C-alpha cells in the first residue's frame, strides 16, 4: 500500500467515473493473438516508486524481448488523473489499488485480462481470485495485499493495544503520542470498525458518527501522518500509530520493540493490482508482463524487499524464513486476511469520505 493522499478533486473524479459507464477513448475488447511477435510491441508501465525490483525493465526485456519503459506515480490519484483525462494516456499497464481498478473498470477504461496468456495466475492463492472488487480477476491482477492495524512501541506502552479504542481514546501514557492515517477511507476506518460499521459504508449517518468520534480523538493525537509515522515510533516521539502492515515493517526493521496488531473489531483487506488499459495497442505484451510479474522469484523479491505480503503462494513459499521470522505480519495467511473487510469503490459516495477528512483536518 503506497501513499494514498486523496484529494477532493480526485474523489469527485472517481465518483464521476462510476456514474458514467461510457469509456473515454477506449475500444472494445478484441481477441488477442497468442502467436503475436512480442518483440514488435513495447510497453509503458506505471507503478509506485521503490515498489518493484530496480532492474525489472532489464530482466523483463531480457526474458521476453519486449522493450519496456517504467514510469513512477506517487499516488493512486496521480495515475488516475492521467488515465481519466481522456484519450490514450500512453500507459499500457497501470498499478492501482483494487478499488481504483474497480472504478476504472466501471468507467470502461480497462481491458479484460486474457487468462490464456497469463498461466502464472495459477501461482496465486485461491483466495486471491475471489476478492470483492473484482471476483475472478477479470480486469485486474493482484500484486500485493495486506491490512491496516496498530503499529506500536511495546516498550513505551503500559499495556499492549488490542482495540481501535486504544487509538481513538488513548490511555494517559499514550495521549499526545499517537498518529492516524490522513487518507480519508483509512482515516474513517478505526471509528467505523469501533462503531461496528462497514469500511464501505454509504450511509451518511455512519460518517456523522465517525466525525463526532474523530473530533474527540483529534486533540489527543500527535499528528495525522501517512508516511513518517514509523520514524516517529523509532525516535520515541510516538508510541502508538495507525499503520498499513508493510509500512510498520519499516519501523520493525529499525527497532524490534515495534510490533503490529490487527484490532479485535477487525479492519480492511487492501490490494494493489495490475491493470491493462483498453487503449493499449500492446495488449499481448501487457499480458506477458503480468505473467512475468507472477513468476515466483519475481514476487518473492517483492515480499523480501518491500516487506509487504504478496498473494502469490509460490512466491511466499520461497521467501527467506529469516525474513518471515523478523516480520511476523508477513506470516498472515490468506484466510486470516479474508477475515477482514475487502475495501471496494463506493462510487458516488466517495466525496463524502473526502468531505469528512477535510472537515476533521480543518477543525480546531
N, C-alpha and C positions, 0 to 999 in steps of 0.2 A: 504494500500500500504506500504509494508515494504521496507527496504533498498535494493536498486537495483543497486549496483555499478557493472556495466557490464564490463567485461574485453574483450580485443580483442580476446583472446583465446575462451572465451565463445560465443562471437558473431559469430566467424568463425565456431564453432561447431554447432551453431544453423543453420547457412546457409547450412552447410553440411547436417544436418538433413533434412532440407527442400528439398534439391536437391535429397536426396536418399529416395525413397519411401519404401525401404525394411526395415523390422524390424530387430533389432539385438537381437535375443534371445527370441522374443515373440512367442506366439502361437495364432492360430486363435481363434476368439471368439466362445465359445460354449454356448449352452443353460444352464442357471443356474437352480439349483434345489430349488424351493420355499419352499420345506419341509426339506431342509438340516438341520442337527443338528449343529447349530451355535456354540454350546459350544465346539465342536471338532475342530473349527477353531480358529485362533488367528491373530492379526493384528499388523503391524508396520506402524505407521502414521508419516509422516514428515511434520512439519509446522514451521513457523517462531516463535521464542520465544515471549512470552507475547502476543500472538495473539488469545488465546483461554482460556477458564476457567482453572484455575490451577488444579482443581480436575476433569478435563474432563475424564481421564483414569478411575478413581474410579467410577464416576457416570455412565459412559457408560457401564463398566463391570457389575455394579450392575443392570442396566436396561436390559441388553441383555445376560449376562453370557459369553460374549466374552472377553477373555484376550487381552489386548491391551498394546503396548509399544509406547510411543510418543517420537520421537526424533526431535531435532530442527535443522533448517538450518538458516543461517544468511541472505542469499540472494537467489534469483531465480537461480543464476549461481551455487551456492553451490550444490543445489539438482539436477540441470540439469546435473552437472558433474557426479553425482552418477548414474543417470537414463540412461545416454547415454554412459556409459563406456563399455557396452556390458554385456550380460548375465543377471542374476537375481540380482537386487540390494538388494533384501530382503525387499524392501519397497512395501507395498500393496497400500497405499493411499498417494498421494503427493499433497500438496497445492502449486500451482504455479499461476502466473498471466496469464490472458487469452491468451495473445499472445504466451506464453511459452507452454500452454496446446495445442494450435493450432500447434506449431512446433512439439511437442511430437506426436500428432495425425498424422500429415503428415509423420512422420517417422515410423508410425506403432507401437508405443510403448504404446498406451493407449487402454484400453478395452472399448467397448461401454457400456453405463450405462443401466441396466435393470430397466426400469421405473416401472415395476410391483412390484419391491422390494423397491421402493422409493416413496411411496404415499404422503409423506410430500412435494414433489415438488409442490403440489397444494398450499402450503403456499407462494410461490414466486409471486412477481408481474408478470403480464403477460409480461411486457416489458423485464423482466429478462430471458425470454425464447427465445428472438429474437436477441441476441447480435451477432455482425458480425463475431467474431472469431469462434463461434460455435452455429449457429442457431438451436434451438430445444434442446440445451444442450445434444447432443448425446454422447459426451465423456468427458464433464466437467460440474460441477455444481457450480454456482456462490456462493461465501461465503460472500464477502464484495465488495462494489463498491464505486466509487466516482470520483472526478475530480481534476484538478490542477488549481491553481489560484494564486492570490496575497494575502499574509498574511502580515499585516502591523500594525504599531502603529499609531492609528488615532490621538493621542495627539502630535505626533512628526512631522507630515507632514503638510505642508501649505494647501494642497488640498488632498481630498480623491482620490486614484488612481482608474482609470476606464479602462485603456488600457495597453496592453503589452508594449506599447511605454513608459509608465511611468517607467517601469523597464529597458527597453533597452536603453533609453536616459533619464536618471533621471534628475529631477529638481535640481538646485544647493543645496537645503537643504537636498536632499537625496543622492547626489553624495558621494560615499565612504561609504555609509551605506546601501547598497543593497547586496543581495545574490541571486545566481541562483543555480538550481539543477545541479549536475555534471553528472548524469547518462544520456547517450547520447540521447536517444529518448526524454527525458524531457529537456535536455539542448537545443535541437533544437526547442522544441515546441513554446516558445514565439516568436522567429523570424519567424518560419513558419506561425504561425497564424497572426502575424502582417503584413506579406507579402501576406496574402490571400492564403496560400498553405495548403496542407493536411499534417496532422501529420504522415500519412502513405505513404508519397511520396516515389517514387523510381526513381525520376528524379535527376540525378547528378547536373543539373543546379540549382535546388532548393537548394540543400545543399551548392553549391558555394555561392549563395546569402546569405544563413544563416551564413556561415562562415564569409563573409565580415561584416555582422552586428555584429556578436559576437566579432570579433576582435576590432570593435569600442567600444563595450559595456564593454569589459573586464577591461580596465583601470578605469572604473567608479565603479567597484564592490569592496565590502569589501572582498568577498570570494565566491568561489563555495562551496556549503555546502548542503549535503543531510540529515544530521542527527541532527545538533545542531543549525540550523537556528532559531528555536523558542526560544532557550535560549538567543541568541543574541538579539532578539526582547525584551525579558523580561528585559534584562540588559540595553537596550537602545543603545547597540553597533550598532545594525541595526535598520532601521526604515521601510524597505520595502523588502520583500523576495518573491521568487517564492516557492510555497509550495503545497504539497498534502493536501487536505482538513482536513483529520483526524489529521495529524501532526500539522496543525495550531491550532487545538483544544487544543493540549497540552499547547500551549502558552496562549490561551484564558483562560485556567484553572488557570493560574497564574497572568494574568493581563487583566481585562475586556476592556482595551483600545486597545487590539489586535483584529483585525477584518479580515474577509476573503471575497474576492470578485472574481467572475469569470469575466475576462476582456471582453469587448464588442466584441472583434474579435473572441471570442469562445475559446474552449480548448478541452481537451480529456475526454473520459469516460474510466477509467481503471476498471478492475475487477480482484479480486483474487478468484481462483477457487479450487475445489477439483477434483482430477483425480484418477482413479483406473488403476494401471499398468497392462498391458496384461500378464506380468509374474507372477502376484499374483496367489497363489494357494488357496486363501481365498476370492474369489470374492463375495460369498453370504454375508460373514461378512462385506466386504468392502461396499456393497450396504446398509447393515444395519447401518453402521457407518454414511454414508452420510445422510440416512434418519433420524438418531438421531440428527445430527447437524441441520437439517432443522426444528426441533421442535421449536415452537415459543419461549419457555422460554430459550432454549439454545442460539438462535441467538439474542434474546433481551439482554442477558448478553453481547454478543459481542458488540452490539451498545452502551450499557451503560458503558462499561469498557474500550474498546479500542477506543471509540469515533469516530468510522467510521460508515457510513451508511451500512446497510445490505439490500440485495434485497429481503427480506422476509417480505411480507406485514403483516402477522400475528404478526411477531416479532416487527416490527416498531410500530404497534398499541399498543404494550404492554410496550413500552419504557416510563419511568417516564417523565411526562410533564415538570417537573422542569429541567431535563437534556436537553430536546428539547429547552427550553427557554434559557438555558445558552449557548448552542452551536447552533446558528442559521443555520449553514450549514448542520446540521443533518436533517433539515426540507426540504431540496431539494427533490422535487418529482421525480419519475421516468421519467415523461415527461420532466422535466427540465434537468435532466441528459442526456436524449436522444437527447437533442438539441446539445450536444457536440459530438465530433467525436470518435467513438469506436476505441480504439487502437488495431491494429492487427499485426501479424507477417509479416515482409516484406521479409522474406526468404533470398535469396542470396544477397539482397541489405543491409542486417543488418550490415555487416562490414563497409559499407560506413558511417553509423552513428557513429560507433566506431572510425573510422579514423578522422571524423570531430571533435569529442570530444578530441581525443588525440592531434590533431594539435592545437586546441584552448587552451587546457591546457598548451601545451609546448610553446606557443607564449609568447614573452617577453612583 
